[in-house]
Amino acid sequence: MRISSRFVVIVALFVTCLITANVIAVKLVSFGFFVVPAAIFVFPISYIFGDVLTEVYGYVWTRRVIWLGFFCNLVFVFFAWVGQKLPSAPFWGDQQAYVSILGRAPQLLLASFAGYLVGEFVNSFVLSKLKVLTQGRWLWMRTITSTVAGEGLDTAIFITIAFAGTAAFAPAIILYHWSAKVAVEVAATPLTYVVVGWLKRAESMDAYDRSVSFSPFSIKAS
């Protein structure tokens, strides 16, 4: 596939949403009894871009983008850690604020990375398989179904690893977060239709993954 500027923009937005979500997730927001991370409205957007990539460009290219997002996030986390360890200027009194926002504990990083990889790959796999099964019909059903599967695993893995054994852990939290993320996907479905339709026409592409390796670790071009 010839890499177009449109593909680069989608990838850049995907990675930006991912890193942004991991930064602002440290803040918890409350809507009555419903308490969720501030990233609840940002992280699902990365899944929407993942849907667009899989639908238009196919699983193989999406797999590369998922790993790219992972390594970009790893680079960000590493240099945020370096910034934390560098000696503070004598007149700068915000070290604790820096650590609170950017100095995520190793357990939270593991939870975030594990949830992301499993969730994104499952989302792309389910969408790709359903596209072939339905012969490209019912995009709304395919995007929502793949999100239910991917976001469900992502949320369950993250919250279990991050909070299991603590007072903050409760199965209901997984359900709250999962429901909110799926709701964002559902609300964005009309926009997803517009973007997918435009990209298919502009790129002259409509990938069907009938004979590709679905292993997340495959280095094959197909």
C-alpha positions as CSV (number, residue, x, y, z in Angstrom):
1,M,0.0,0.0,0.0
2,R,1.2,3.5,-0.8
3,I,1.2,5.5,2.4
4,S,-0.9,8.6,2.0
5,S,-1.1,11.8,4.0
6,R,-4.6,10.8,5.1
7,F,-3.2,7.6,6.6
8,V,-0.5,9.5,8.4
9,V,-3.1,11.9,9.9
10,I,-5.3,9.0,11.2
11,V,-2.2,7.4,12.7
12,A,-1.1,10.6,14.3
13,L,-4.5,11.2,15.8
14,F,-4.7,7.6,17.1
15,V,-1.3,7.9,18.9
16,T,-2.2,11.4,20.2
17,C,-5.5,10.2,21.7
18,L,-3.7,7.3,23.3
19,I,-1.0,9.3,25.0
20,T,-3.4,12.1,26.0
21,A,-5.7,9.5,27.6
22,N,-2.8,8.0,29.6
23,V,-1.8,11.5,30.9
24,I,-5.3,12.8,32.0
25,A,-6.5,9.4,33.3
26,V,-4.9,10.3,36.7
27,K,-7.8,12.7,37.4
28,L,-11.1,11.1,38.5
29,V,-14.3,12.9,37.7
30,S,-17.6,12.4,39.3
31,F,-21.1,12.5,37.8
32,G,-23.1,11.8,40.9
33,F,-22.4,8.2,41.9
34,F,-20.6,7.6,38.5
35,V,-16.9,8.1,39.0
36,V,-14.6,7.6,36.0
37,P,-11.2,8.8,34.8
38,A,-11.1,12.1,32.9
39,A,-9.8,10.0,29.9
40,I,-13.1,8.3,29.6
41,F,-14.1,10.5,26.7
42,V,-10.6,10.4,25.0
43,F,-9.4,6.8,25.1
44,P,-12.5,5.4,23.3
45,I,-11.6,7.7,20.4
46,S,-8.5,5.7,19.8
47,Y,-10.7,2.7,19.3
48,I,-12.8,4.6,16.8
49,F,-9.6,5.4,14.8
50,G,-8.7,1.8,15.2
51,D,-12.0,0.9,13.6
52,V,-11.4,3.3,10.7
53,L,-7.9,1.8,10.1
54,T,-9.1,-1.8,10.1
55,E,-12.2,-1.1,8.0
56,V,-10.3,0.9,5.3
57,Y,-6.7,-0.3,5.4
58,G,-7.0,-3.8,6.9
59,Y,-5.7,-5.7,9.9
60,V,-2.1,-5.9,8.8
61,W,-1.7,-2.1,8.7
62,T,-3.7,-1.7,11.9
63,R,-1.4,-4.2,13.6
64,R,1.6,-2.0,12.8
65,V,-0.2,1.1,14.1
66,I,-1.1,-0.6,17.3
67,W,2.5,-1.5,18.0
68,L,3.6,2.0,16.9
69,G,1.2,3.4,19.5
70,F,2.6,1.1,22.2
71,F,6.2,2.1,21.5
72,C,5.3,5.8,21.3
73,N,3.6,5.6,24.7
74,L,6.7,3.7,26.0
75,V,8.9,6.5,24.8
76,F,6.7,9.1,26.5
77,V,6.7,7.2,29.8
78,F,10.5,6.8,29.7
79,F,11.2,10.5,29.2
80,A,8.5,11.5,31.7
81,W,10.4,9.2,34.2
82,V,13.7,10.9,33.2
83,G,12.2,14.3,33.8
84,Q,11.0,13.1,37.2
85,K,14.5,12.0,38.2
86,L,16.4,15.1,37.0
87,P,17.3,17.5,39.9
88,S,14.7,20.2,40.3
89,A,15.7,23.9,40.2
90,P,15.8,25.4,43.7
91,F,13.0,27.9,43.0
92,W,10.7,25.3,41.3
93,G,8.3,23.9,43.8
94,D,6.1,21.7,41.7
95,Q,8.0,18.4,41.8
96,Q,5.2,16.6,43.7
97,A,2.6,17.8,41.3
98,Y,4.8,16.5,38.4
99,V,5.2,13.1,40.1
100,S,1.4,13.0,40.8
101,I,0.5,13.6,37.2
102,L,3.3,11.9,35.2
103,G,5.0,9.6,37.7
104,R,2.6,6.6,37.3
105,A,3.4,3.6,39.4
106,P,4.8,0.5,37.6
107,Q,1.7,-1.4,38.4
108,L,-0.5,1.2,36.7
109,L,1.8,1.2,33.7
110,L,1.7,-2.6,33.4
111,A,-2.1,-2.5,33.6
112,S,-2.3,0.3,31.0
113,F,0.0,-1.4,28.5
114,A,-1.5,-4.9,28.9
115,G,-5.1,-3.6,28.6
116,Y,-4.2,-1.5,25.6
117,L,-2.5,-4.3,23.6
118,V,-5.2,-6.9,24.3
119,G,-8.1,-4.6,23.8
120,E,-6.8,-3.0,20.5
121,F,-5.9,-6.3,18.9
122,V,-9.2,-7.9,19.9
123,N,-11.1,-4.9,18.6
124,S,-9.3,-5.1,15.2
125,F,-9.6,-8.9,15.0
126,V,-13.3,-8.9,15.7
127,L,-14.1,-6.0,13.3
128,S,-12.0,-7.7,10.5
129,K,-13.6,-11.1,10.9
130,L,-17.1,-9.6,11.0
131,K,-16.5,-7.6,7.9
132,V,-15.7,-10.7,5.9
133,L,-18.6,-12.6,7.5
134,T,-21.1,-9.9,6.7
135,Q,-19.6,-9.1,3.3
136,G,-19.0,-5.5,4.4
137,R,-22.5,-4.8,5.5
138,W,-23.8,-3.3,8.8
139,L,-20.8,-1.2,9.8
140,W,-22.6,0.1,12.8
141,M,-23.0,-3.5,14.2
142,R,-19.4,-4.4,13.5
143,T,-17.9,-1.3,15.1
144,I,-20.1,-1.6,18.2
145,T,-19.5,-5.3,18.6
146,S,-15.8,-5.0,18.2
147,T,-15.7,-2.2,20.8
148,V,-17.8,-4.2,23.2
149,A,-15.2,-7.0,23.0
150,G,-12.1,-4.9,22.9
151,E,-13.0,-2.2,25.4
152,G,-14.5,-4.9,27.7
153,L,-11.2,-6.8,27.9
154,D,-9.2,-3.6,28.0
155,T,-11.2,-2.3,31.0
156,A,-11.3,-5.6,32.8
157,I,-7.5,-6.1,32.5
158,F,-6.6,-2.6,33.4
159,I,-8.7,-2.3,36.5
160,T,-7.9,-5.8,37.7
161,I,-4.2,-5.4,37.4
162,A,-4.2,-1.8,38.7
163,F,-6.6,-2.2,41.7
164,A,-7.0,-5.8,42.6
165,G,-6.5,-6.3,46.3
166,T,-7.2,-2.7,47.1
167,A,-10.2,-0.9,48.5
168,A,-10.7,0.8,45.1
169,F,-11.4,-2.5,43.3
170,A,-15.0,-3.5,42.6
171,P,-16.5,-5.4,39.7
172,A,-19.0,-2.6,39.3
173,I,-16.2,-0.2,38.3
174,I,-15.4,-2.3,35.3
175,L,-19.0,-2.2,34.2
176,Y,-19.3,1.6,34.7
177,H,-16.1,2.2,32.7
178,W,-17.0,-0.3,30.0
179,S,-20.5,1.1,29.5
180,A,-19.2,4.7,29.2
181,K,-16.6,3.7,26.6
182,V,-19.2,1.8,24.5
183,A,-21.5,4.8,24.8
184,V,-18.9,7.0,23.2
185,E,-18.5,4.5,20.3
186,V,-22.3,4.4,19.8
187,A,-22.5,8.2,19.8
188,A,-19.7,8.5,17.3
189,T,-21.2,6.0,14.9
190,P,-22.6,8.5,12.4
191,L,-19.2,10.3,12.3
192,T,-17.5,6.9,11.8
193,Y,-19.7,6.3,8.8
194,V,-18.8,9.7,7.3
195,V,-15.0,9.2,7.8
196,V,-14.9,5.6,6.6
197,G,-17.0,6.5,3.5
198,W,-14.8,9.4,2.6
199,L,-11.5,7.5,3.2
200,K,-12.6,4.6,1.0
201,R,-13.4,6.9,-1.8
202,A,-10.3,9.0,-1.4
203,E,-7.9,6.0,-1.0
204,S,-9.7,3.7,-3.4
205,M,-9.4,1.1,-0.7
206,D,-11.8,-1.3,1.1
207,A,-9.7,-4.0,2.7
208,Y,-11.0,-7.5,3.3
209,D,-8.8,-9.7,5.4
210,R,-9.5,-13.1,3.9
211,S,-6.0,-14.5,4.0
212,V,-3.9,-12.7,6.5
213,S,-2.1,-13.8,9.7
214,F,-4.0,-12.4,12.8
215,S,-1.1,-13.1,15.1
216,P,-0.3,-9.8,16.9
217,F,3.4,-10.7,16.6
218,S,3.5,-11.6,12.9
219,I,6.0,-9.6,10.8
220,K,4.6,-10.7,7.5
221,A,3.2,-8.2,5.1
222,S,0.0,-10.2,4.8
